[in-house]
Amino acid sequence: MKQLRGFKFRFYPTSAQRLELAQTFGCTRYVYNWALALRTNSYYQAGVSLSYTDTSNALTKLKKDPEKPWLKQVSAVPLQQGLRHLNTAFINFFAGRNKYPRFKKKNGRQSAHYAPNAFKWIDGKLTLAKMSQPLKIRWSRHFEGQPKSVTISKDPSNRYFVSFLVEEELEQWQATEGKIGVDLGVLDVMVTSTGFASSNPKHYQKYQARLKTLQRRLAKKKKGSSNRYKVRLKVARLHAKIADCRRDFLHKLTTQLVRENQAIYTETLAVKNMMANRKLSKAIADCGWGEALRQFQYKCKWHDRELGAIDRWFPSSKRCSSCGYILDKLTLSVRKWTCPNDSCRTTHLRDVNAAKNILAVGQTVFACGSGTGGETIDLLSLAIQG
C-alpha cells in the first residue's frame, strides 16, 4: 500500500545558508501578509473577492517595483506557494473549518515551501534553489523514493527543520483480534476498557515554575534590546521542550494502542467548550487530546484499523457497564462508585467503566452498518468543534 508520508529532520545551516534562508522567510512572510491585506481590502472597500490567480498576477507586478528589488533575490517558488497556502486558508475559512487567516509574525514560526523544480535531491543530499551547497541534515531515519515537496521551517527557538513529503510503500501491521474503548481524561490521558491506564506526565506542570521565572524576566526587559532577545529565546526553547515531550509521549501511546488492537472506539469531546473552564483549561491543554485523536486517525487509516467515535452526550461515566443503570449525578471528584441497583452492586473505577461503555456502544454502532472494517471517522473535526 503506497501512502504519502511526511518525514521531518533537523538541519544545521551554514552562516551563508542561514542568511539566505532568513531572506527567503522574510520575503515569503511579506508576500503572504501583502496578499492577505490585498484580498481583505478588496472585499471590504470594493466588494470584490480576489482569487489565487488575481494575487499571482498582482505579485508579478509587485516584483517589478523598483523599491522592492529584494523580492527577485530569492526563489520565486516559495513566494507562489505562500499565495497557494493563503488561498487554502480562505477556502477553509469559508467552509467553516478554520478562522479568518491571520498575518504572520516575524518572531513566530517561519517556513518556506519548495516544489520539485526548486530543489535538487541527489544521492541523499538536498540542495535548495539559490544555494550552492547541500543542507547539513541530521538523519534520524531513512526513506525510499523521490521527495514530492520540501518544506524548510524555523521555530521560535531558532531550530531549523526540513520536512519531506514522500510516497512510499507502507508496511502493514499484523491484524489482531483486540477491540478497545478509550476514555480520555486528565488524571490519565487515556484509559482503555481492558484496564490499561496511560498516566499523565504533566509536562507543562513539570516546567511551569521555570517558565514563570523566565516570563517575568522577559516582561521586565526593554523591547528591542539584545537582553530581551536572549530571554525570549530561552522562553521559546522551554516551550519547544514541553511540546516535544508531549508529542513524543502521545506518539508512543497511540502507536502502542493501534498496533495492539484492530478496532478502537473513543468519545467525542467539545474541547473548545471545555477549555472555557478556567480551573481545568491548563490541565486539558497539557493532555493534548486533539493531537491524540489526530494521530489515531491517520495511524488507523494507514494500518487498516477500525476507528469509531460515539455521541458526546452518551453518559459513559454515569452508566453501569454491567447492568445499564444510569446515575442521576456523578461529580468529577468521584473516581470509584458502586452500582445502586440491588441486583448488580458492581463496583466500578470511573474511567475504566466509561471505556467499557464506549466499547459497547461503538461496537453496536458499527454492527448496525454505520461503519465497516478499516473505516475511520473524522475524529479531529469532531474533537475540536465547540
C-alpha positions in Angstrom: 0.0 0.0 0.0 1.5 3.3 -1.1 1.0 6.2 1.1 2.1 9.9 1.2 4.1 10.3 4.4 6.0 13.2 5.9 9.5 13.0 7.3 10.8 15.8 9.4 14.5 16.2 10.3 16.6 18.9 12.0 19.4 20.5 10.0 22.2 22.9 10.7 22.7 25.6 8.1 26.0 27.4 7.5 26.2 31.1 8.1 25.7 31.8 4.4 22.7 29.4 4.2 21.3 31.0 7.4 21.4 34.4 5.7 19.7 33.1 2.5 17.0 31.3 4.5 16.3 34.5 6.6 15.9 36.4 3.3 13.6 33.7 1.9 11.5 33.5 5.1 11.2 37.3 5.2 10.1 37.6 1.5 7.6 34.7 1.9 6.1 36.3 5.0 5.9 39.7 3.3 4.1 38.3 0.2 1.7 36.3 2.4 0.8 39.4 4.5 0.7 41.6 1.5 -1.7 39.2 -0.3 -3.9 38.9 2.8 -4.2 42.6 3.1 -4.9 42.9 -0.6 -7.7 40.4 -0.5 -9.2 41.8 2.7 -9.2 45.4 1.5 -10.5 44.5 -1.9 -13.5 42.9 -0.4 -14.3 45.5 2.2 -13.6 48.5 0.1 -14.7 47.5 -3.4 -16.8 44.4 -2.6 -14.6 42.2 -4.9 -13.3 38.8 -3.9 -9.9 38.1 -5.3 -8.7 34.6 -6.3 -5.3 33.0 -6.3 -4.9 33.9 -9.9 -5.6 37.6 -9.1 -3.0 37.7 -6.4 -0.5 35.8 -8.5 -0.8 38.4 -11.3 -0.5 41.2 -8.7 2.7 39.6 -7.4 4.2 39.7 -10.8 3.6 43.5 -10.9 4.9 43.9 -7.3 8.2 42.2 -8.2 8.7 44.9 -10.8 8.5 47.6 -8.2 11.9 49.4 -8.1 11.5 49.9 -4.3 11.3 46.1 -3.7 14.3 44.6 -5.6 14.8 42.0 -2.8 11.8 40.0 -3.9 13.8 38.9 -7.0 16.8 37.8 -4.9 15.0 34.7 -3.6 13.5 31.8 -5.4 10.0 32.6 -6.8 8.6 29.1 -5.9 8.2 29.8 -2.1 6.5 33.1 -2.8 4.0 31.4 -5.1 3.5 28.6 -2.6 2.7 31.2 0.1 -0.1 32.5 -2.1 -1.4 29.0 -2.5 -1.3 28.5 1.2 -3.3 31.7 1.7 -5.9 30.6 -0.8 -6.2 27.3 1.1 -6.7 29.2 4.3 -9.5 31.2 2.7 -11.1 28.0 1.4 -11.0 26.5 4.9 -12.4 29.7 6.4 -15.4 29.8 4.0 -16.0 26.1 4.6 -16.2 26.7 8.4 -13.2 24.6 9.2 -11.0 27.4 10.4 -10.9 31.1 11.5 -10.1 34.0 9.2 -6.5 34.0 8.1 -4.1 36.0 10.3 -1.0 37.9 9.5 2.3 36.1 10.0 4.7 37.5 12.7 8.4 37.9 12.5 9.1 36.2 15.8 6.7 33.3 15.0 7.3 30.1 13.1 8.9 30.8 9.7 8.5 28.4 6.7 9.1 28.2 3.0 7.6 25.5 0.7 9.6 24.2 -2.2 8.2 22.3 -5.2 10.3 19.8 -7.1 11.5 22.4 -9.5 13.1 24.4 -6.7 15.4 21.8 -5.2 17.9 19.1 -6.1 17.8 15.6 -4.5 20.9 13.7 -5.5 22.4 10.7 -3.6 20.5 11.6 -0.4 21.7 15.2 -0.4 19.3 18.2 -0.6 20.2 21.4 -2.3 17.7 24.3 -2.4 17.3 26.8 -5.2 19.7 29.8 -4.9 22.1 27.7 -2.8 25.4 26.2 -3.8 25.9 23.7 -1.0 23.6 20.9 0.3 22.0 21.2 3.7 23.6 19.5 6.6 20.7 17.3 7.8 20.8 15.2 10.9 19.2 11.9 9.7 17.3 10.0 12.3 15.7 7.6 9.8 15.7 7.0 6.1 13.0 6.9 3.4 12.7 5.5 -0.1 11.7 7.4 -3.1 11.9 10.9 -4.5 10.6 13.8 -2.4 7.5 15.4 -3.9 7.9 18.6 -2.0 10.2 20.1 0.7 9.3 22.5 3.5 12.0 24.4 5.3 11.0 25.9 8.7 12.5 27.7 11.7 10.7 27.6 15.0 10.7 30.5 17.6 13.6 28.8 19.4 15.8 29.2 16.3 15.8 25.5 15.4 15.8 24.6 11.7 13.8 21.7 10.2 13.3 20.2 6.8 10.2 18.2 6.0 10.0 15.8 3.1 6.7 14.6 1.5 7.3 11.2 0.1 5.1 8.5 -1.4 6.4 5.1 -0.3 5.2 1.6 0.3 3.9 1.3 3.8 4.4 -1.9 5.7 1.1 -3.1 7.2 1.0 -4.2 10.8 -0.3 -7.7 11.5 -4.1 -7.9 12.1 -5.2 -8.6 15.7 -8.4 -9.5 17.5 -8.2 -6.7 20.0 -11.0 -4.2 20.4 -10.9 -1.4 23.0 -12.8 1.6 24.1 -10.7 4.6 25.1 -11.7 7.2 27.7 -9.8 10.5 27.6 -9.1 12.1 30.9 -6.9 14.4 33.0 -5.6 12.1 35.7 -4.8 9.6 33.0 -4.6 10.8 29.4 -6.1 7.6 28.2 -7.8 4.7 30.0 -8.9 1.6 28.0 -11.7 -0.9 28.5 -9.0 -3.5 29.3 -8.0 -1.5 32.4 -4.8 0.0 30.9 -4.1 3.5 32.2 -1.5 5.6 30.5 -0.9 8.0 33.4 -0.3 11.7 32.8 3.3 13.0 32.7 2.0 16.7 33.0 4.9 18.1 31.0 3.7 21.7 31.4 3.3 21.4 35.1 6.8 20.0 35.4 8.4 23.1 33.8 5.8 25.6 35.0 8.0 27.2 37.7 10.9 27.7 35.4 8.7 29.1 32.7 7.1 31.5 35.1 10.5 32.8 36.1 11.6 33.3 32.5 8.4 35.1 31.6 8.8 37.5 34.4 12.3 38.3 33.3 11.0 38.8 29.7 8.3 41.2 30.9 11.0 43.5 32.5 13.3 43.7 29.5 13.2 46.7 27.2 11.6 46.0 23.8 14.1 45.7 21.0 17.1 45.1 23.3 19.5 42.3 23.0 18.8 41.1 26.6 15.1 40.8 25.7 16.0 38.7 22.7 18.1 36.4 24.8 15.3 35.8 27.4 12.7 35.4 24.6 14.9 32.7 23.1 15.0 30.9 26.5 11.3 31.1 26.8 10.8 29.7 23.3 13.2 26.9 23.9 11.4 25.8 27.1 8.1 25.9 25.3 9.6 23.8 22.5 10.9 21.3 25.0 7.4 20.9 26.6 5.8 20.5 23.2 8.4 17.9 22.1 7.9 15.9 25.3 4.1 15.9 24.9 4.3 14.9 21.3 6.7 12.1 22.0 4.5 10.7 24.8 1.4 10.8 22.6 3.1 9.2 19.6 4.4 6.3 21.7 1.0 5.8 23.3 -1.1 5.9 20.2 1.3 3.7 18.3 1.1 1.1 21.0 -2.7 1.1 21.1 -3.1 1.0 17.3 -0.5 -1.8 17.0 -2.2 -4.0 19.6 -5.8 -3.5 18.6 -7.8 -4.0 15.4 -10.7 -1.7 16.5 -10.6 1.5 18.6 -13.6 3.4 19.8 -13.4 6.7 21.6 -15.6 9.6 22.6 -16.1 13.0 21.0 -15.3 15.9 23.2 -16.1 19.6 22.8 -12.6 20.6 23.6 -13.2 24.3 22.9 -16.1 24.4 25.3 -14.1 22.5 28.0 -11.2 24.9 27.6 -13.6 27.7 28.8 -13.4 26.2 32.3 -10.6 28.3 33.9 -10.0 25.7 36.6 -9.3 22.8 34.1 -8.2 24.6 30.9 -4.5 24.3 31.7 -4.7 20.6 32.5 -6.8 19.9 29.5 -4.4 21.7 27.2 -1.5 19.7 28.7 -3.1 16.4 27.8 -3.2 17.1 24.1 -6.5 15.3 23.3 -6.8 16.9 19.9 -3.3 15.8 18.8 -4.0 12.2 20.2 -7.2 11.9 18.1 -5.4 13.2 15.0 -2.7 10.5 15.5 -5.3 7.8 16.0 -7.0 8.9 12.8 -4.1 8.6 10.4 -2.4 5.6 12.0 -5.6 3.6 11.9 -6.1 4.6 8.2 -2.5 3.6 7.4 -2.7 0.1 9.0 -6.3 -0.8 8.2 -7.7 -0.4 11.7 -11.3 0.4 12.6 -11.8 3.8 14.3 -15.1 5.0 15.7 -16.5 7.7 17.9 -19.6 7.7 20.0 -22.0 10.6 20.6 -20.7 13.1 23.1 -23.9 13.1 25.1 -23.8 9.4 25.9 -23.5 9.0 29.7 -20.4 6.8 29.6 -19.2 7.6 33.1 -22.7 7.5 34.8 -23.8 4.3 33.2 -23.1 0.9 34.8 -21.3 -1.2 32.3 -22.7 -4.4 33.9 -26.5 -3.7 34.1 -27.0 -0.4 32.3 -28.2 1.5 35.4 -27.6 5.3 34.9 -26.8 7.5 37.9 -28.6 10.8 38.3 -25.4 12.7 39.2 -21.7 11.9 39.3 -19.2 14.6 40.2 -15.6 14.7 38.9 -14.2 14.1 42.4 -15.8 10.6 42.5 -13.3 8.2 40.9 -14.9 5.0 42.2 -18.6 4.1 42.7 -20.8 1.1 43.3 -23.9 0.5 41.2 -27.0 1.2 43.4 -29.0 -1.5 41.6 -29.8 -4.2 44.1 -29.4 -7.0 41.6 -26.0 -5.7 40.4 -24.0 -3.9 43.1 -20.9 -3.8 40.9 -18.0 -1.5 42.0 -16.6 0.5 39.1 -13.5 2.5 38.5 -14.9 5.6 36.9 -12.6 5.8 33.8 -12.5 2.0 33.1 -16.3 1.8 33.4 -16.6 4.7 30.9 -14.2 3.0 28.5 -16.2 -0.3 28.7 -19.4 1.6 27.8 -17.6 3.4 24.9 -16.5 0.0 23.6 -20.0 -1.5 23.8 -21.7 1.4 22.1 -19.0 1.7 19.5 -19.4 -2.0 18.5 -23.1 -1.6 18.3 -22.9 1.4 16.0 -20.5 -0.3 13.7 -22.5 -3.6 13.8 -25.7 -1.6 12.7 -23.9 -0.5 9.5 -22.5 2.9 10.4 -19.0 1.7 9.7 -17.1 -1.1 8.1 -13.7 -2.7 8.6 -10.8 -0.4 8.1 -13.0 2.7 8.1 -12.2 5.8 10.1 -14.4 8.6 11.4 -13.2 12.2 11.2 -12.4 12.4 14.9 -10.2 15.5 14.7 -13.1 17.7 13.4 -15.4 16.2 16.0 -13.0 16.8 18.8 -12.4 20.5 18.2 -15.9 21.5 17.5 -17.4 23.8 20.1 
